[in-house]
Amino acid sequence: MPAGAAPRGPGTPFVRLFDDSLESGPALPASFQEVYGSPWHLPRPAGRPYVYANFVVARDGRVSFAELGHMSGGDVSEFDEHDRWLMALLRARADAIVMGDNTLRVEPEHVWTAEFIFPPDAESFAALRLLERRDSAPLQVFLSLEGDIEVGAEIFSHADLRVVVATTTRGAARARSLPPTPARVHVLELGEEAVDVRALLSALRDSYGVATVLCEGGPRAYASLVAAGCVDDEFLTLSPVVIGAAPGSPRPSLIEGVAFSAGDHPRSRPLSLHRAGDLLFLRSRYGGGKG
């Protein structure tokens, strides 16, 4: 890392409770390991990018209060600095960030970059991207059944951002008729009734040079990746907050839109666990391979 580019972090280092990962891929620079407490080697899956997810979940497994003005995960983490720093780190190592189009509607002011979520370490995260030979900003990728994208959102005003709308046959015409924006927008038609996420990952790798993909939700977009067997690692911030639900007031959980059976379901195993204050930070691996 260049001199002066070491991260300041969220105030205090994460406390590592355990780390059983056995990876051999590229590790975090020492200055980032001092903050996070683990090397987080990047694995290299065969045939597709490395896919990892990041969510904060309440103690009862829900990911949003689903109230106007309180739809995002920030309310679940209570805007914790460690959670925001780790989110920034995960973005800093992503070539592309994948989300559902509802995430864009819920957070139209958001920009999915490391510096947006944790400005104090903007220089350090930029240096990390440069060190790992990534573009200056991740590709912003939205899954959309209908191609109904809110082009008034903040990301479309940034000429340095590239946006991919992955949609269906019926959504492609609408997406291609969107008014021009400073951001560069590409539309990928990847299925009749639903977006083929395996085809999306192949397109991101082959057409955009993407090697690492971060999924930040929502629960339906994440479910589609899990159901397709395309998620390698899951980073969960476990919050002490309890959300609950009631008739007429549903609150989404981590996975929505897909129901697995008792005899045929995905399974993950824990790789590492860190702590900061009352929050726990769990990394798990799908598929049963070595860490």
C-alpha positions as CSV (number, residue, x, y, z in Angstrom):
1,M,0.0,0.0,0.0
2,P,1.2,3.6,-0.7
3,A,2.5,5.5,2.3
4,G,-0.3,7.3,4.0
5,A,-3.0,5.0,2.6
6,A,-3.4,2.8,5.7
7,P,-7.0,2.8,6.9
8,R,-8.0,4.6,10.1
9,G,-10.8,2.1,10.6
10,P,-14.0,2.5,12.6
11,G,-12.3,3.7,15.8
12,T,-11.3,0.3,17.3
13,P,-10.3,-2.9,15.6
14,F,-12.7,-5.8,15.2
15,V,-12.2,-8.6,17.8
16,R,-11.6,-11.9,16.1
17,L,-13.4,-14.7,17.9
18,F,-12.3,-17.4,15.4
19,D,-11.1,-17.8,11.8
20,D,-11.1,-21.3,10.3
21,S,-10.6,-20.3,6.7
22,L,-7.9,-22.1,4.8
23,E,-7.7,-20.1,1.7
24,S,-4.7,-19.4,-0.5
25,G,-5.9,-16.5,-2.7
26,P,-5.0,-12.8,-2.4
27,A,-5.1,-11.6,1.1
28,L,-5.9,-8.2,2.5
29,P,-2.9,-5.9,3.0
30,A,-1.5,-5.9,6.5
31,S,-2.9,-2.5,7.4
32,F,-6.5,-3.7,6.6
33,Q,-5.9,-7.0,8.5
34,E,-5.0,-4.9,11.6
35,V,-8.5,-3.4,11.5
36,Y,-10.6,-6.4,10.4
37,G,-8.6,-9.0,12.3
38,S,-8.5,-11.6,9.4
39,P,-6.7,-11.9,6.1
40,W,-9.9,-12.6,4.0
41,H,-8.1,-14.4,1.1
42,L,-10.2,-14.1,-2.1
43,P,-11.0,-17.6,-3.4
44,R,-11.1,-18.4,-7.1
45,P,-14.2,-20.4,-8.1
46,A,-13.9,-22.3,-11.4
47,G,-15.9,-20.9,-14.3
48,R,-17.5,-17.8,-12.7
49,P,-16.7,-14.9,-10.5
50,Y,-16.3,-15.2,-6.7
51,V,-19.7,-14.2,-5.3
52,Y,-20.2,-12.9,-1.8
53,A,-23.1,-11.3,0.0
54,N,-23.4,-8.7,2.7
55,F,-26.5,-8.2,4.9
56,V,-27.3,-7.0,8.4
57,V,-29.9,-9.1,10.1
58,A,-31.9,-8.4,13.3
59,R,-31.9,-11.0,16.1
60,D,-35.1,-12.4,14.7
61,G,-33.6,-12.8,11.2
62,R,-35.3,-9.9,9.5
63,V,-33.4,-7.4,7.4
64,S,-35.7,-4.3,7.3
65,F,-38.3,-2.5,9.4
66,A,-40.1,-1.9,6.0
67,E,-41.3,1.5,7.2
68,L,-41.2,4.7,5.1
69,G,-37.9,6.3,5.8
70,H,-36.6,3.2,7.6
71,M,-36.2,0.7,4.8
72,S,-32.5,0.2,4.7
73,G,-30.2,-2.0,6.7
74,G,-28.8,1.1,8.4
75,D,-31.7,1.1,10.8
76,V,-31.1,-2.6,11.6
77,S,-27.4,-2.0,12.5
78,E,-28.3,1.3,14.1
79,F,-25.8,2.9,11.7
80,D,-22.9,1.2,13.5
81,E,-19.5,2.4,12.4
82,H,-17.9,-1.1,12.3
83,D,-20.8,-2.3,10.1
84,R,-20.3,0.6,7.8
85,W,-16.6,0.1,7.6
86,L,-16.9,-3.6,6.8
87,M,-19.5,-2.8,4.2
88,A,-17.0,-0.4,2.6
89,L,-14.3,-3.0,2.7
90,L,-16.5,-5.5,0.9
91,R,-17.4,-3.0,-1.7
92,A,-13.7,-2.1,-2.1
93,R,-12.9,-5.6,-3.2
94,A,-15.9,-6.0,-5.6
95,D,-15.6,-5.6,-9.4
96,A,-19.4,-5.5,-9.5
97,I,-22.2,-5.0,-7.0
98,V,-25.5,-6.8,-7.7
99,M,-28.9,-5.7,-6.3
100,G,-32.6,-5.9,-7.1
101,D,-34.2,-2.8,-8.6
102,N,-36.3,-2.3,-5.4
103,T,-33.1,-1.5,-3.6
104,L,-32.6,1.4,-5.9
105,R,-36.1,2.6,-5.3
106,V,-35.7,2.4,-1.5
107,E,-32.3,4.2,-1.5
108,P,-32.3,6.5,-4.5
109,E,-29.7,8.8,-2.9
110,H,-27.2,5.9,-2.4
111,V,-24.1,5.2,-4.4
112,W,-22.7,1.7,-4.1
113,T,-19.0,2.5,-3.5
114,A,-16.7,2.2,-0.5
115,E,-16.1,5.9,-0.2
116,F,-19.9,6.7,-0.1
117,I,-20.5,4.5,2.9
118,F,-17.3,5.3,4.8
119,P,-15.8,8.6,3.6
120,P,-13.0,8.8,6.3
121,D,-11.2,5.9,4.6
122,A,-11.9,6.9,1.0
123,E,-8.2,7.2,0.1
124,S,-7.4,3.9,1.7
125,F,-10.2,2.0,-0.1
126,A,-9.2,3.7,-3.4
127,A,-5.6,2.6,-2.8
128,L,-6.8,-1.0,-2.2
129,R,-8.7,-1.0,-5.5
130,L,-5.6,0.3,-7.3
131,L,-3.4,-2.3,-5.6
132,E,-5.8,-5.2,-6.6
133,R,-6.1,-3.7,-10.2
134,R,-9.8,-2.9,-10.0
135,D,-11.6,-0.1,-11.8
136,S,-12.0,3.0,-9.7
137,A,-15.7,2.1,-8.9
138,P,-17.6,-1.1,-9.0
139,L,-20.0,-1.9,-11.8
140,Q,-23.5,-1.1,-10.5
141,V,-25.8,-4.1,-11.5
142,F,-29.5,-4.2,-11.0
143,L,-31.8,-7.2,-11.5
144,S,-35.2,-6.1,-12.8
145,L,-38.1,-8.2,-14.0
146,E,-39.9,-5.3,-15.7
147,G,-36.9,-3.0,-16.6
148,D,-38.6,-0.3,-14.5
149,I,-35.5,1.6,-13.3
150,E,-35.6,4.9,-11.4
151,V,-33.2,6.9,-13.5
152,G,-33.6,9.9,-11.2
153,A,-31.5,8.0,-8.6
154,E,-28.2,9.5,-7.7
155,I,-26.0,6.9,-9.4
156,F,-27.2,8.0,-12.8
157,S,-25.8,11.5,-12.3
158,H,-22.2,10.2,-12.1
159,A,-20.4,10.1,-15.4
160,D,-17.7,7.9,-13.9
161,L,-20.1,5.0,-13.1
162,R,-21.2,2.1,-15.3
163,V,-24.6,0.6,-14.7
164,V,-25.9,-2.7,-15.9
165,V,-29.6,-3.5,-16.0
166,A,-30.1,-7.3,-16.1
167,T,-33.7,-7.9,-17.1
168,T,-36.2,-10.1,-18.9
169,T,-37.4,-10.1,-22.5
170,R,-40.4,-8.1,-21.5
171,G,-38.3,-5.7,-19.4
172,A,-35.6,-5.1,-22.0
173,A,-37.7,-2.8,-24.2
174,R,-38.6,-0.6,-21.3
175,A,-35.1,-0.4,-20.0
176,R,-33.7,0.5,-23.4
177,S,-36.2,3.3,-23.7
178,L,-34.9,5.0,-20.6
179,P,-33.8,8.6,-21.1
180,P,-30.0,9.1,-21.4
181,T,-28.0,9.8,-18.3
182,P,-24.5,10.8,-17.5
183,A,-23.8,7.3,-16.2
184,R,-23.2,4.7,-18.8
185,V,-26.1,2.3,-18.9
186,H,-26.0,-1.2,-20.5
187,V,-29.1,-3.4,-20.7
188,L,-28.7,-7.2,-20.7
189,E,-31.7,-9.4,-21.7
190,L,-31.3,-12.6,-19.8
191,G,-34.5,-14.6,-19.6
192,E,-38.2,-14.8,-20.5
193,E,-39.8,-14.8,-17.0
194,A,-36.9,-14.3,-14.7
195,V,-33.3,-13.1,-14.9
196,D,-30.9,-16.0,-15.4
197,V,-28.3,-15.2,-12.8
198,R,-25.9,-17.8,-14.0
199,A,-26.0,-16.2,-17.5
200,L,-25.5,-12.8,-15.7
201,L,-22.4,-13.9,-13.9
202,S,-21.0,-15.3,-17.2
203,A,-21.7,-12.0,-18.9
204,L,-20.1,-10.0,-16.2
205,R,-17.0,-12.2,-16.4
206,D,-16.7,-12.4,-20.2
207,S,-17.9,-8.9,-21.2
208,Y,-16.8,-6.8,-18.2
209,G,-13.8,-8.6,-16.8
210,V,-15.5,-9.1,-13.4
211,A,-13.8,-11.5,-11.0
212,T,-15.5,-10.5,-7.8
213,V,-19.2,-9.9,-7.3
214,L,-20.9,-8.5,-4.1
215,C,-24.6,-8.9,-3.6
216,E,-26.2,-6.4,-1.3
217,G,-29.8,-7.4,-1.7
218,G,-32.6,-7.3,-1.5
219,P,-33.9,-10.7,-0.2
220,R,-35.4,-11.7,-3.5
221,A,-32.3,-10.9,-5.6
222,Y,-30.2,-12.8,-3.0
223,A,-32.6,-15.7,-3.0
224,S,-32.2,-16.1,-6.8
225,L,-28.4,-16.3,-6.4
226,V,-28.6,-18.8,-3.5
227,A,-31.2,-21.0,-5.4
228,A,-28.9,-21.1,-8.4
229,G,-26.0,-22.2,-6.3
230,C,-24.0,-19.1,-7.2
231,V,-23.1,-17.7,-3.8
232,D,-19.7,-18.6,-2.3
233,D,-19.5,-16.5,0.9
234,E,-22.1,-14.7,3.1
235,F,-21.1,-11.9,5.4
236,L,-23.7,-11.3,8.0
237,T,-23.8,-8.6,10.6
238,L,-25.8,-9.9,13.5
239,S,-27.6,-7.0,15.2
240,P,-29.1,-7.1,18.7
241,V,-32.2,-5.3,17.4
242,V,-35.5,-7.2,17.3
243,I,-37.9,-6.2,14.5
244,G,-40.8,-8.6,14.6
245,A,-43.8,-8.8,12.2
246,A,-47.6,-8.7,12.3
247,P,-50.5,-9.3,10.0
248,G,-50.6,-6.3,7.7
249,S,-47.1,-5.3,8.6
250,P,-44.7,-7.9,7.0
251,R,-41.0,-7.5,7.4
252,P,-38.6,-9.3,5.0
253,S,-36.2,-11.9,6.1
254,L,-32.8,-12.8,4.6
255,I,-34.3,-15.0,1.9
256,E,-37.6,-14.2,0.2
257,G,-39.4,-15.6,-2.9
258,V,-37.9,-19.0,-2.7
259,A,-39.0,-21.9,-0.5
260,F,-36.5,-24.7,0.0
261,S,-37.6,-28.2,1.1
262,A,-36.4,-30.1,4.2
263,G,-34.8,-32.7,1.9
264,D,-33.2,-30.3,-0.6
265,H,-31.8,-27.0,0.7
266,P,-28.6,-25.0,0.6
267,R,-26.3,-25.3,3.6
268,S,-23.4,-23.1,4.8
269,R,-20.7,-23.5,7.4
270,P,-19.0,-20.7,9.4
271,L,-15.6,-19.5,8.4
272,S,-14.9,-16.7,10.8
273,L,-16.6,-14.6,13.5
274,H,-15.7,-11.1,14.7
275,R,-17.2,-8.8,17.3
276,A,-17.4,-5.1,17.8
277,G,-19.6,-3.9,20.7
278,D,-22.9,-5.7,20.6
279,L,-22.6,-6.7,17.0
280,L,-21.3,-10.0,15.6
281,F,-19.8,-10.3,12.1
282,L,-20.1,-13.8,10.7
283,R,-18.6,-15.1,7.4
284,S,-20.0,-18.4,6.1
285,R,-19.2,-20.5,3.1
286,Y,-21.8,-22.2,0.9
287,G,-21.2,-25.5,-0.8
288,G,-19.0,-27.3,1.8
289,G,-15.6,-26.6,0.1
290,K,-12.5,-25.7,2.0
291,G,-12.2,-22.2,3.3
